[in-house]
Amino acid sequence: MTNVKIAALAGAAAMFATLADAADLPLMDYPPIEVAAGGWYLRGDIGMSNQRVGSMFNVLYNAATSVTNVQKDFDSAPTFGLGVGYQFNDWFRVDVIGEYRGKANFHGFDIVRSPAAGSDEYRASKSEWLALVNVYADLGTWYSFTPFIGAGIGAANVTISNFMDINTPAGGVAFADSASKWNFAWALHAGVSYHVNARLSFEFAYRYLSLGDGITGDLITFSGVNAVFNPMEFRNITSHDLKFGMRWLLDAPMHARPLMRKG
């Protein structure tokens, strides 16, 4: 019996020694996914816009002493973008994107109190081609998620089409041809990306975008009369966009870094 007890104690001591040695080893939750620290990438984005116009203007406003913009709203519209970029290191990347912003319907309403009381109801569509150069700062990676911020500058070609002005009290209707205008554009970005593997990342982002001004063709009444050149101006167009994107790294270098690190 004594020999059995001694053997049991020796076995228990060996087991505790093994556990102690194991405790000194580094803990591995799971094998880390690897992602390249730099290289060229392609990107694609889809999104939805939420747009605003700062003010409306027409030269005929100068003849009125009291005009109030009661409504000047755009419907949401889809956006589609493609681009190419370069990841310089773990925290800095740059890309160039081209984007088509789909037609957003416009609903506007003016009240004129002087010199003659009346109102104007506006209808139109607006779309853009957008080109931006963007820079981003990646703020660290936790369990494959990387928050980021960024900024961009570029140009926007704003097109106003199907513009119609209905003056119900006066029984008048005017139309304008489509017109486009190039503007300086700028953007601010914030979002988070999820790294699926060393090459593929998905991205969800918010973007504030300034598109500049839009303008219609000359407004002409339904009877073809127009005493003055008076296109309608859409001033200071901005947009709050939500986007979902995908980035594909073309050439993953050998110096990859682990994604699933804690803090």
C-alpha positions in Angstrom: 0.0 0.0 0.0 2.9 2.4 0.8 4.4 1.7 -2.5 1.1 2.6 -4.3 0.9 5.9 -2.4 4.4 6.8 -3.3 3.7 6.0 -7.0 0.5 8.1 -6.9 2.3 11.0 -5.3 5.1 10.8 -7.9 2.5 10.8 -10.7 0.7 13.8 -9.3 4.0 15.7 -8.9 4.9 14.9 -12.5 1.5 16.1 -13.7 1.8 19.4 -11.8 5.3 19.9 -13.2 4.0 19.4 -16.8 1.1 21.9 -16.2 3.6 24.5 -14.8 5.8 24.1 -17.8 2.8 24.6 -20.1 1.8 27.8 -18.3 5.1 29.3 -19.3 4.2 28.8 -23.0 2.6 31.8 -25.0 -1.2 31.5 -25.3 -2.6 31.2 -28.8 -6.3 31.9 -29.2 -6.3 30.8 -32.8 -3.9 31.1 -35.8 -3.7 34.8 -36.9 -4.8 35.8 -40.3 -2.0 37.5 -42.2 -2.3 40.8 -44.2 0.3 42.5 -46.3 1.8 45.7 -45.0 1.9 47.4 -48.4 1.1 47.1 -52.1 -1.3 48.1 -54.9 -5.0 47.4 -54.5 -8.2 47.7 -56.4 -11.4 48.9 -54.9 -15.2 49.0 -55.6 -17.9 50.8 -53.7 -21.7 51.1 -53.7 -23.7 53.5 -51.5 -26.6 55.8 -51.0 -26.6 59.6 -50.9 -28.4 62.0 -48.6 -28.0 65.4 -50.3 -28.7 69.0 -49.5 -28.6 72.3 -51.4 -27.6 75.4 -49.5 -29.7 77.9 -51.5 -31.4 78.5 -54.8 -31.0 81.6 -57.0 -32.5 83.0 -60.1 -31.9 86.5 -61.6 -35.6 87.2 -61.3 -35.1 87.0 -57.5 -33.4 90.4 -57.8 -36.8 91.9 -58.9 -38.5 90.6 -55.9 -38.2 92.0 -52.4 -39.4 88.9 -50.6 -38.7 85.3 -51.7 -38.8 82.4 -49.2 -37.4 78.9 -50.0 -40.0 76.7 -48.2 -38.6 73.5 -49.6 -35.5 72.4 -51.4 -35.0 68.7 -50.9 -33.4 65.8 -52.8 -34.4 62.2 -52.7 -31.7 59.6 -51.9 -29.9 58.1 -54.9 -27.4 55.2 -55.4 -23.7 55.7 -55.9 -21.2 53.4 -57.8 -17.4 53.8 -57.6 -14.2 52.1 -58.8 -10.7 53.0 -57.9 -7.0 52.0 -57.5 -4.8 52.7 -54.5 -1.6 51.9 -52.7 -1.1 50.8 -49.1 2.3 52.3 -48.0 2.4 50.7 -44.5 0.2 49.6 -41.6 -1.4 53.0 -41.2 -1.2 55.0 -44.4 -2.8 54.5 -47.8 -3.9 56.6 -50.8 -6.4 55.9 -53.6 -7.9 57.5 -56.7 -11.6 56.8 -57.3 -14.1 57.5 -60.1 -17.8 57.5 -59.1 -21.2 57.9 -60.8 -23.8 59.3 -58.5 -27.3 58.4 -59.8 -30.2 60.7 -60.5 -31.7 62.2 -57.3 -35.2 63.8 -57.7 -35.5 67.4 -56.5 -38.5 69.0 -54.8 -38.6 72.7 -54.3 -41.1 75.4 -53.3 -40.8 79.2 -53.2 -43.2 81.8 -51.8 -43.1 85.2 -53.3 -44.7 88.0 -51.3 -43.5 91.1 -53.2 -43.9 92.7 -55.6 -46.7 90.3 -56.4 -47.9 87.4 -54.2 -47.3 84.0 -55.7 -45.5 80.7 -55.5 -43.2 78.5 -57.5 -43.0 74.7 -57.4 -39.8 73.2 -58.7 -39.1 69.7 -60.0 -35.8 68.4 -61.3 -33.2 65.6 -61.3 -29.6 65.8 -60.4 -26.6 63.5 -61.0 -22.8 63.7 -60.9 -19.6 62.2 -62.1 -17.0 62.4 -59.3 -13.3 62.0 -59.2 -11.4 62.1 -55.9 -7.8 61.5 -54.6 -8.1 60.2 -51.1 -5.7 59.7 -48.2 -6.5 57.5 -45.2 -5.0 56.8 -41.8 -5.7 53.3 -40.5 -5.9 53.5 -36.7 -4.9 50.0 -35.7 -6.3 46.5 -36.1 -8.2 44.4 -33.5 -9.5 41.0 -34.4 -9.4 41.8 -38.1 -11.3 45.2 -37.7 -9.4 48.4 -38.6 -11.1 51.8 -38.0 -9.9 54.6 -40.3 -10.3 58.3 -41.1 -9.5 60.1 -44.3 -9.9 63.1 -46.6 -10.1 63.7 -50.3 -10.0 66.4 -53.0 -11.1 66.3 -56.6 -13.7 67.4 -59.1 -17.4 66.9 -59.6 -19.4 67.3 -62.8 -22.9 68.2 -61.6 -25.8 67.8 -64.1 -29.3 69.3 -63.5 -32.0 67.9 -65.8 -35.8 67.8 -66.3 -36.2 71.2 -64.5 -39.7 72.5 -64.3 -41.1 75.6 -62.6 -44.9 75.6 -62.0 -46.4 78.9 -60.8 -49.9 77.9 -59.8 -51.4 81.3 -58.8 -50.3 82.8 -62.1 -51.1 79.7 -64.2 -47.6 79.7 -65.6 -45.1 76.9 -66.4 -41.5 77.2 -67.4 -38.9 74.6 -68.4 -35.1 74.5 -68.6 -32.7 72.3 -70.7 -30.2 70.1 -69.0 -26.9 71.7 -68.1 -23.6 70.5 -66.4 -21.0 72.3 -64.4 -17.5 71.3 -63.2 -16.7 72.1 -59.6 -13.9 71.6 -57.0 -15.0 68.8 -54.7 -13.8 67.6 -51.3 -14.6 64.9 -48.9 -14.1 63.6 -45.3 -14.2 59.9 -44.5 -14.7 57.7 -41.4 -15.3 54.0 -41.3 -14.1 50.5 -40.4 -12.7 47.7 -42.6 -12.8 44.0 -42.0 -9.9 41.9 -43.3 -11.2 38.6 -44.7 -7.7 37.4 -45.6 -4.3 38.7 -46.7 -5.8 40.2 -49.9 -9.5 40.9 -49.4 -11.0 43.5 -47.1 -14.6 44.7 -46.8 -15.3 48.3 -45.8 -18.2 50.2 -44.3 -17.9 54.0 -44.3 -19.5 57.4 -43.9 -18.5 60.3 -46.2 -19.2 64.0 -46.1 -19.0 65.4 -49.6 -19.0 68.9 -50.9 -20.0 69.0 -54.6 -20.1 72.7 -55.4 -22.9 74.3 -57.4 -25.3 73.1 -60.1 -27.1 75.1 -62.8 -29.9 74.5 -65.3 -30.2 75.7 -68.9 -32.2 78.9 -69.6 -35.7 79.0 -68.2 -38.3 79.4 -70.9 -42.1 79.6 -70.5 -44.4 77.0 -72.1 -45.2 79.6 -74.7 -41.5 80.0 -75.6 -41.2 83.5 -74.1 -38.3 84.7 -72.0 -37.2 88.3 -71.6 -34.0 87.6 -69.8 -31.4 84.8 -69.5 -32.4 83.2 -66.1 -31.0 79.7 -65.4 -31.8 78.4 -61.9 -28.7 78.0 -59.7 -28.3 75.3 -57.0 -25.7 76.6 -54.6 -23.5 74.7 -52.2 -24.6 71.1 -52.8 -23.4 68.7 -50.1 -24.1 65.0 -49.3 -24.0 62.6 -46.4 -23.1 59.3 -48.0 -23.1 55.7 -46.6 -20.9 53.3 -48.5 -20.1 49.6 -48.6 -16.8 48.7 -50.4 -14.3 46.0 -51.2 -10.5 46.3 -51.4 -8.4 43.6 -53.2 -4.6 43.7 -52.7 -2.9 42.8 -55.9 0.5 41.7 -54.6 0.8 40.7 -51.0 4.5 41.1 -49.9 6.3 38.6 -47.7 6.5 41.0 -44.7 2.9 40.4 -43.6 1.7 41.3 -40.2 -0.8 39.4 -37.9 -4.3 40.8 -37.9 -5.8 39.2 -34.9 -3.9 41.0 -32.2 -5.3 42.4 -29.0 -4.8 46.2 -28.7 
